Amino acid sequence: MRKLRKMTRRRLITILSLVFVLALTTTTALAARPRFSSAIVFTLSAPGGTTAQAGLQGFTANPHGDSSDRPIALVASGQLADLVDGQKYELVIDAKGKAEIVCRSNDDYHGSSPKTVDVSASGNKTITASGDHASFTVEVEQLKLDTKRVCGSDYGDDSNRPRVTILKVLYSSGDLSLLESKSQHTSADDIASFAFNGHDKDKLLDRVQFSKCKTKDLNVYCKQKGTDD
């Protein structure tokens, strides 16, 4: 009888130990959600492939003049943690601010006064994790400008699209999202639709919101708020 009690007690201790280990393992696995692991560094850069989208509909006009040589693209850099090795992740940046532009008539914009217009910007980048940590850099690839309303019908080309030169962009707020990548958004139209129409909440892993941004030289300083803040 005493041996039976000891055996029962040992089995009970063993079962409780296994339950504890399983619970601890499950909790750790659930807590290890891919995330931004450091403060985001924002800078300005020449846009490279960035396209300025002009007009009320279509957003198909390309930038003209020397806009591509100016530091008007917002770049976000930082660190990611708790990634799954081999998994693809997508970084999406959305931002808002003010752009200083010059409306142009054909190739002549000298003599036109600069105007300020609201601007929205978006971009994305897909990475494949190699280990559980990774550094990243993602920049805006598309600027959405309502230049037709600002410039009017006096400025345009044969397609009646406003021609503008972007002098500078002052970003004020936005968000940076980390998502599980199930499909790649490669075209400019796909990026615009994905960024401006909202993210798939089922894929969203982490997000950093930034606001009250101030620009000094090529550095952009913003107040940041993460998902867990």
N, C-alpha and C positions, 0 to 999 in steps of 0.2 A: 504493500500500500504506500509505504514511504517512498520506494523507488518510483512508483507510478506518479506520485506527486512531483518528485524531482524532475522526471522526464517531461511532464506537462509544463512545469515551470520553465525548463530550458527551451522547450518548443515555443512557449509564449514569448520569452525574451528574444529568441531568434526571429520570430514573426514580427515583433515590434521593431526590432533593429532593421529588418528589411523594409518595413513600411516607412521608417524614418529616413533611410537612405534614399528610397524611391521618391519620397516627398521632397527631400533636399535637392535631388537631381532634377526633378520636374520644375521646382522653383527657380533653380539656376538657369535651366534651359529657357524658361519663359522670360526671365529677366534679361537674357542675352539677346536683346532685340537690336538689329543694326541701327546705328545712330551717328549723329555728328558728335565727335568727341573733343572738339576744341572750338574756341571762338573763331568766327569766320573773318577772314581778312578781305576787305574790299579795296579794289584799285581801279583805275581807269586805264584803258589801253586803246590804241588805234584799232578799229573794228575788224580789219582783215576782211572776212567774208560777210560782215554785217550788212544787211540791206535796210534802207530807210523806206518804210511803207507809207505812201502818201495817198490822200483822198478819203472820201467817205465810204466807198465800197471798193472791193477788189484788192486794194493794197498791193499793187503790182509795180509801182514806180521804183526804179533803182536810184540810188544816190548819184548826184551829179557834182561836178566840181571837185574840190579837194577835201570833202568830208571824210573820205577814207583815211586821210593822213592825220586826222585830229583824234585825240583821246576821248572818244565819246562812248565807248563800250564799257559797261560795268563788268568787272571780273571778280569772282568769288573763289577763294582758296581756303582749304582747311584739311581736317583729318576725319576719317571715318573709323568706327570701331565695331566690334562684335559682328563682323561680316561672316558669311558662309563661303568657304573656299570654293571657287569655281562658279559661284552664283553671279548673275548679271544684275547690276543696279543702275538706276537712272537718276541723275541729278537734274532738277529743273529749277531755273531761276526766273522769277517774275519781278519786275520793278516798275516804279512810277516816278515821275519827276517833271521837270520843265526843260524844254529845249530852246535854245536861241538859234533862230534860223534866219536866212536871207532869202526872200522870194526872188526868183530869177525870171527874166524874159529871154528865152533862147539861151545863149551862152553868156549874156551880160548880167552880172549881178552887182557890179560896182556902182555905188550910188544909191542902192536900195537900203533902206533903214532896217536894222535887225528887228525881228519880232519874236515874242515869247509864246510858245505853244505847249500844251500838255503833251506828254509823251508816255507811252507804255513800252516796256521792253521785255523780251523773253528769250530764253535759250535753254538748251538741254545737252546732256552728254551721258552716254552709256559706258559703264566700266565693268570689267570682269574681275572679281575679287581674287587675289592671290595671297591667301592667308586671311587672318581675321582683322587686319588693319590695312588702311590705304590712305594715301594723300590724294587730293583732287583739286582740279581747277576747272571751272565752268564759266563761260561768259555769255552775255546776251548776243543773240544772232539775228535779232529782228527788232526794229524800232517801228512803232505804230504812231504815226503823226497825222493829225487832222489839218494838213496844210492847205487843203482846198478851201476850207472855211476862212483860214487866216489870210491866205494870199489872194483869194478871189479868182475870177476867170481871166484876169489880165495877164496872169503868169501861167505859162504852160507850153507844151510842145504840140506836135501834130495830133496827138491822142488826147489833147485837152487835160493832161495831167500836170499838176503843179511841179515845177522844177525848183529845187531848193538846195541850198548849201547849209549844212548843220555846223554852226560855229562851236557850240558846246552843249553839254547836257548836265544838268544838276539833278542827280537822283535823290529822292526824298524817303522812299519806303518801298517795301516789297517782301517777298519771302523766298526761301530756298528750301526745296523739298527733296527728300530721299525716298525713292520708290523701288519696289521690286520690279525689275524689268521683265515684262512678258512679250513686249513687241517694241520695235525700234521706230522712232519718229524721225525720219530722215529728211523729208522735204520741208521747205519753209512753211508751206500751208499746214502740214501736219503739226509742226511745232507751235504755230499760232493757235490752231484749234485746241491743241492739248493744253497750252498755257493759259489762254484767255477764257476757255469754257469750263475750267475747273479740272482737278485731278481725280483719278479713280481712287476713292477712299479705301477700297479693299487693298490697294497696292501701296498706300502711303505708310512709310515706316517711321519717318521723323521729319520734322519741319522746324526751321528757324525763321522767325519773323524779324525784320529789321525796320527801323523807323527813325525819324528825326536825324536823317543823315546830313553830314556836313562835309564839304569837299575842300581839301587843302592840297594844292599841287595835284599829284596823281593819286593821292590817298583819299579814301572815302570812309569817314568814321560814322558808325551807326549804333544806335541803341539796339541790342539784340535780345530776343526772347525765344527760348526753346520750348519744345513740347512739354517738358517736365517742369518748367519754371512757373 
